[in-house]
Amino acid sequence: MTNKPVKSRVCWVTKEAGGRESPPPGPRYSTAARFEAEKDKWPHEAWSLVLEFSGPPDESLCMIADVSLLNPEGPTRLLHPGSVFELFEGNLLVARGEVL
């Protein structure tokens, strides 16, 4: 299976809720992800995602992004429709996403 980008909906955690000061400016962003399907392996087995933003976030801080694994040899099986993931910067939860 190739590591081709998948459309995903990503919602940023607000600063008030403990997230980033503001969503990253993009258009490209990469950070560690915890997948719902493998959260028991976190953080010992973590994969980084690359997000390509198609535009700025809406008023609820959600956006559509093309998402792929940073490591082309990574487990592309995790990027299937309905797959839920969380994005982290260190120990800080910054966003939640779902593959469309």
N, C-alpha and C positions, 0 to 999 in steps of 0.2 A: 504494500500500500504506500502511496506517495504522501508526502507531507504537504498537500495542497491546502491553502487557506479555506476555512469554513466560516460562513456568516454567523455571527454571534451577537447577542444583545448583552451589553455590558453596562451595569449600573454602578456608579461610583459611590462610595460611602462618604457622607457629608463630613465636613470638618467637625461639626457639633457631635456627630456620632463616633468620632475617633479616627476618621479617615484623613486623607491628604488635605492640605490647604486648599487645593483646587485640582480638578482633573488635569492630567498631563496635557501639554499643548499639542503633542503629536507632530506630524501625522503618524509617527511610529513610536511604539512603546514596548518594552520588554521587561518582564518580571516573573518571579516564581508563582506557580499556581498549585492549589490543592484541589484535586478532583473529588467530588462527592463519592464516586464509585471506589476510590482508593484512599479515602481519608484516614483509614487505619494505618497506612504506610507513611503518613506525614509525620515529621519532616525528613525522615530517613530516605525516602524515595520521593523526590520532588522534581518536577519538570518545569522549565521556563517556557512561557508563551510569548510570541511576538504578535502585537496587535497593530493593524493598519486601520486608522480611523477614516471613515468616509465623510465625516463632518463633525461639528461641535456637538457636545451633549445637549439634550433638551432640558427643559426647566426642572425635570426630576433627576437630572444628572445621568440619564441613560443615553446610550448611543449604539449604533450598529458598527461593528468592526469585523474586518477579516482577520481571523485568528489562526495561527499555525504554531507548531512546536519550534522552539529555538534550535533544538538538536534534531536534524533531519532523520536521525536513526531512532528517535523517540517513539513511544507507543501511540501511533496515530489512531488506534482503536478507541482512545479516550475522547477523540473529537467527533463523536457521532451526534445526530440530532437528538436533543433532549439532555445531552450531557451537561451537568451543572459543575461550575468551578468557582473558586474564590482566588483573587489575586492578592499577593502579599508583597510588602516592601519590608524585609526583615520580619519582625513579629507583628507588623501592622497590617491589618486587613484593610485593603484600599478599595476593592471592588468585588462584585459578584457577577457572574455571567452564565449564559446558557447558549449552547449551540442551537441554532435555528434549523 
